[in-house]
């Protein structure tokens, strides 16, 4: 497991973001992250309008919580998966309190529904 400080600069959807990770010694790297433990509804190839709407709501939630904010990325693998993403979770501070993005998405019901 590895931890990196970074800043979220793009939210793709509810479970994929881009960060600018601080690798130390003044070195930064753009990293695409797949949020571990959650699969949010699709917004790019949805099966129906309900799925699209649920996916948009998940993306907006993620934007509101972490876009353009400093975060800690906790990676669980040292290489990328099928779509060039690192698997991990994001920890962030809001109102002086620490949160894990996966837990917040699950609490709010953004887990992909089986049937729309």
C-alpha atoms as an extended CHARMM CRD file, in Angstrom:
* protein
*
       116  EXT
         1         1  UNK       CA              0.0000000000        0.0000000000        0.0000000000  PROA      1               0.0000000000
         2         2  UNK       CA              1.2810000000        3.4480000000       -0.9340000000  PROA      2               0.0000000000
         3         3  UNK       CA              0.0850000000        6.9170000000        0.0180000000  PROA      3               0.0000000000
         4         4  UNK       CA              0.4940000000       10.0800000000       -2.0320000000  PROA      4               0.0000000000
         5         5  UNK       CA             -0.5610000000       13.6480000000       -1.3950000000  PROA      5               0.0000000000
         6         6  UNK       CA             -2.1650000000       15.2520000000       -4.4110000000  PROA      6               0.0000000000
         7         7  UNK       CA             -4.7550000000       17.5320000000       -5.8990000000  PROA      7               0.0000000000
         8         8  UNK       CA             -7.7870000000       16.3770000000       -7.8910000000  PROA      8               0.0000000000
         9         9  UNK       CA             -7.8550000000       18.2050000000      -11.2210000000  PROA      9               0.0000000000
        10        10  UNK       CA            -10.5100000000       16.2420000000      -13.1290000000  PROA      10              0.0000000000
        11        11  UNK       CA            -13.5330000000       14.1420000000      -12.1900000000  PROA      11              0.0000000000
        12        12  UNK       CA            -14.4460000000       11.6950000000      -14.9710000000  PROA      12              0.0000000000
        13        13  UNK       CA            -17.4030000000       10.0850000000      -13.2260000000  PROA      13              0.0000000000
        14        14  UNK       CA            -18.3830000000        8.8450000000       -9.7690000000  PROA      14              0.0000000000
        15        15  UNK       CA            -15.5940000000        6.3050000000       -9.5300000000  PROA      15              0.0000000000
        16        16  UNK       CA            -12.7580000000        7.7180000000      -11.6790000000  PROA      16              0.0000000000
        17        17  UNK       CA            -10.6910000000       10.8610000000      -11.1070000000  PROA      17              0.0000000000
        18        18  UNK       CA             -7.3700000000       12.3650000000      -12.1490000000  PROA      18              0.0000000000
        19        19  UNK       CA             -4.9310000000       13.7330000000       -9.5810000000  PROA      19              0.0000000000
        20        20  UNK       CA             -1.6420000000       15.5530000000       -9.6960000000  PROA      20              0.0000000000
        21        21  UNK       CA              0.3440000000       13.4520000000       -7.2190000000  PROA      21              0.0000000000
        22        22  UNK       CA              3.2910000000       14.7760000000       -5.2400000000  PROA      22              0.0000000000
        23        23  UNK       CA              6.0390000000       12.1510000000       -5.5660000000  PROA      23              0.0000000000
        24        24  UNK       CA              8.4830000000       14.1410000000       -3.4510000000  PROA      24              0.0000000000
        25        25  UNK       CA             11.5830000000       16.1960000000       -4.2380000000  PROA      25              0.0000000000
        26        26  UNK       CA              9.5090000000       18.5950000000       -6.3560000000  PROA      26              0.0000000000
        27        27  UNK       CA              8.3220000000       15.8220000000       -8.6780000000  PROA      27              0.0000000000
        28        28  UNK       CA              4.6500000000       15.6000000000       -9.6670000000  PROA      28              0.0000000000
        29        29  UNK       CA              2.8070000000       13.0890000000      -11.8200000000  PROA      29              0.0000000000
        30        30  UNK       CA             -0.6770000000       12.9620000000      -13.3310000000  PROA      30              0.0000000000
        31        31  UNK       CA             -2.4160000000        9.7810000000      -12.1740000000  PROA      31              0.0000000000
        32        32  UNK       CA             -5.7700000000        8.3210000000      -13.2050000000  PROA      32              0.0000000000
        33        33  UNK       CA             -7.5140000000        6.6390000000      -10.2610000000  PROA      33              0.0000000000
        34        34  UNK       CA            -10.2930000000        4.0510000000      -10.0750000000  PROA      34              0.0000000000
        35        35  UNK       CA            -11.9480000000        4.3590000000       -6.6790000000  PROA      35              0.0000000000
        36        36  UNK       CA            -11.7410000000        1.0220000000       -4.8440000000  PROA      36              0.0000000000
        37        37  UNK       CA            -14.8880000000       -0.6120000000       -3.4960000000  PROA      37              0.0000000000
        38        38  UNK       CA            -17.5220000000        1.2610000000       -5.5090000000  PROA      38              0.0000000000
        39        39  UNK       CA            -19.0180000000        1.0160000000       -8.9770000000  PROA      39              0.0000000000
        40        40  UNK       CA            -21.1590000000        4.0460000000       -9.7590000000  PROA      40              0.0000000000
        41        41  UNK       CA            -23.7100000000        4.2590000000      -12.5640000000  PROA      41              0.0000000000
        42        42  UNK       CA            -22.4490000000        4.8870000000      -16.0890000000  PROA      42              0.0000000000
        43        43  UNK       CA            -22.6910000000        8.2920000000      -17.7250000000  PROA      43              0.0000000000
        44        44  UNK       CA            -20.9160000000        7.5310000000      -21.0020000000  PROA      44              0.0000000000
        45        45  UNK       CA            -22.7570000000        4.3520000000      -22.0660000000  PROA      45              0.0000000000
        46        46  UNK       CA            -25.7890000000        4.1360000000      -19.7950000000  PROA      46              0.0000000000
        47        47  UNK       CA            -28.4000000000        1.4550000000      -20.3360000000  PROA      47              0.0000000000
        48        48  UNK       CA            -31.2510000000        3.9050000000      -19.6910000000  PROA      48              0.0000000000
        49        49  UNK       CA            -32.1070000000        7.4330000000      -18.5780000000  PROA      49              0.0000000000
        50        50  UNK       CA            -32.3380000000        6.4300000000      -14.8910000000  PROA      50              0.0000000000
        51        51  UNK       CA            -28.7900000000        5.0830000000      -14.9500000000  PROA      51              0.0000000000
        52        52  UNK       CA            -27.5400000000        8.2450000000      -16.6630000000  PROA      52              0.0000000000
        53        53  UNK       CA            -29.1920000000       10.4460000000      -14.0280000000  PROA      53              0.0000000000
        54        54  UNK       CA            -27.7940000000        8.3630000000      -11.1500000000  PROA      54              0.0000000000
        55        55  UNK       CA            -24.3350000000        8.5220000000      -12.7350000000  PROA      55              0.0000000000
        56        56  UNK       CA            -24.5180000000       12.3080000000      -13.1200000000  PROA      56              0.0000000000
        57        57  UNK       CA            -25.5220000000       12.6700000000       -9.4720000000  PROA      57              0.0000000000
        58        58  UNK       CA            -22.5500000000       10.5320000000       -8.3730000000  PROA      58              0.0000000000
        59        59  UNK       CA            -20.1550000000       12.5780000000      -10.5140000000  PROA      59              0.0000000000
        60        60  UNK       CA            -21.5170000000       15.8440000000       -9.1190000000  PROA      60              0.0000000000
        61        61  UNK       CA            -21.1460000000       14.5680000000       -5.5560000000  PROA      61              0.0000000000
        62        62  UNK       CA            -17.4900000000       13.6760000000       -6.2060000000  PROA      62              0.0000000000
        63        63  UNK       CA            -16.8750000000       17.0880000000       -7.7970000000  PROA      63              0.0000000000
        64        64  UNK       CA            -18.4360000000       18.8700000000       -4.8380000000  PROA      64              0.0000000000
        65        65  UNK       CA            -16.3830000000       16.8540000000       -2.3500000000  PROA      65              0.0000000000
        66        66  UNK       CA            -12.8880000000       16.7270000000       -3.8760000000  PROA      66              0.0000000000
        67        67  UNK       CA            -12.4650000000       18.5430000000       -7.2110000000  PROA      67              0.0000000000
        68        68  UNK       CA             -9.5680000000       21.0460000000       -7.0360000000  PROA      68              0.0000000000
        69        69  UNK       CA             -8.9010000000       20.0070000000       -3.4380000000  PROA      69              0.0000000000
        70        70  UNK       CA             -5.9100000000       18.4850000000       -1.6990000000  PROA      70              0.0000000000
        71        71  UNK       CA             -6.3460000000       14.8030000000       -0.9640000000  PROA      71              0.0000000000
        72        72  UNK       CA             -4.3920000000       11.7130000000        0.0700000000  PROA      72              0.0000000000
        73        73  UNK       CA             -4.4650000000        8.8430000000       -2.4310000000  PROA      73              0.0000000000
        74        74  UNK       CA             -4.1140000000        5.3660000000       -0.9190000000  PROA      74              0.0000000000
        75        75  UNK       CA             -3.1170000000        2.9040000000       -3.6480000000  PROA      75              0.0000000000
        76        76  UNK       CA             -3.6010000000       -0.8500000000       -3.3350000000  PROA      76              0.0000000000
        77        77  UNK       CA             -1.5910000000       -1.9390000000       -6.3760000000  PROA      77              0.0000000000
        78        78  UNK       CA              1.6520000000       -0.5960000000       -7.7710000000  PROA      78              0.0000000000
        79        79  UNK       CA              0.5340000000       -0.8820000000      -11.3960000000  PROA      79              0.0000000000
        80        80  UNK       CA             -2.4300000000        0.1640000000      -13.4860000000  PROA      80              0.0000000000
        81        81  UNK       CA             -5.3680000000       -1.9790000000      -14.4760000000  PROA      81              0.0000000000
        82        82  UNK       CA             -7.1530000000       -2.5870000000      -17.7610000000  PROA      82              0.0000000000
        83        83  UNK       CA             -8.0170000000        1.0760000000      -18.4160000000  PROA      83              0.0000000000
        84        84  UNK       CA             -4.7250000000        2.6100000000      -17.2380000000  PROA      84              0.0000000000
        85        85  UNK       CA             -6.0430000000        3.4570000000      -13.7800000000  PROA      85              0.0000000000
        86        86  UNK       CA             -4.5000000000        2.9040000000      -10.3690000000  PROA      86              0.0000000000
        87        87  UNK       CA             -6.8450000000        1.2670000000       -7.8550000000  PROA      87              0.0000000000
        88        88  UNK       CA             -7.2090000000        3.0170000000       -4.5270000000  PROA      88              0.0000000000
        89        89  UNK       CA             -9.1780000000        5.2540000000       -2.2390000000  PROA      89              0.0000000000
        90        90  UNK       CA             -9.0890000000        8.9450000000       -1.5340000000  PROA      90              0.0000000000
        91        91  UNK       CA             -8.9910000000       10.4750000000        1.8900000000  PROA      91              0.0000000000
        92        92  UNK       CA             -9.8890000000       14.1380000000        2.2720000000  PROA      92              0.0000000000
        93        93  UNK       CA            -10.5730000000       16.7390000000        4.9360000000  PROA      93              0.0000000000
        94        94  UNK       CA            -13.8490000000       18.6580000000        5.0490000000  PROA      94              0.0000000000
        95        95  UNK       CA            -14.7940000000       21.0290000000        7.8600000000  PROA      95              0.0000000000
        96        96  UNK       CA            -11.8580000000       19.7150000000        9.8970000000  PROA      96              0.0000000000
        97        97  UNK       CA            -13.0200000000       16.1020000000        9.6350000000  PROA      97              0.0000000000
        98        98  UNK       CA            -11.4140000000       13.2430000000        7.6510000000  PROA      98              0.0000000000
        99        99  UNK       CA            -13.4400000000       11.2040000000        5.1250000000  PROA      99              0.0000000000
       100       100  UNK       CA            -12.8630000000        8.2730000000        2.7410000000  PROA      100             0.0000000000
       101       101  UNK       CA            -14.5010000000        8.8300000000       -0.6310000000  PROA      101             0.0000000000
       102       102  UNK       CA            -15.6530000000        5.2060000000       -1.0090000000  PROA      102             0.0000000000
       103       103  UNK       CA            -17.4790000000        5.3070000000        2.3260000000  PROA      103             0.0000000000
       104       104  UNK       CA            -19.1690000000        8.6090000000        1.4930000000  PROA      104             0.0000000000
       105       105  UNK       CA            -20.3410000000        7.3430000000       -1.9240000000  PROA      105             0.0000000000
       106       106  UNK       CA            -21.7590000000        4.1730000000       -0.3430000000  PROA      106             0.0000000000
       107       107  UNK       CA            -23.5080000000        6.1040000000        2.4600000000  PROA      107             0.0000000000
       108       108  UNK       CA            -25.2910000000        8.2420000000       -0.1020000000  PROA      108             0.0000000000
       109       109  UNK       CA            -26.4460000000        5.3070000000       -2.2220000000  PROA      109             0.0000000000
       110       110  UNK       CA            -24.2290000000        5.8570000000       -5.2550000000  PROA      110             0.0000000000
       111       111  UNK       CA            -23.4280000000        2.1500000000       -5.6440000000  PROA      111             0.0000000000
       112       112  UNK       CA            -24.5320000000        1.0440000000       -9.1250000000  PROA      112             0.0000000000
       113       113  UNK       CA            -27.9670000000       -0.5060000000       -9.1200000000  PROA      113             0.0000000000
       114       114  UNK       CA            -28.3320000000       -3.9190000000      -10.7400000000  PROA      114             0.0000000000
       115       115  UNK       CA            -31.4950000000       -3.0450000000      -12.6440000000  PROA      115             0.0000000000
       116       116  UNK       CA            -32.5480000000        0.4220000000      -13.8050000000  PROA      116             0.0000000000
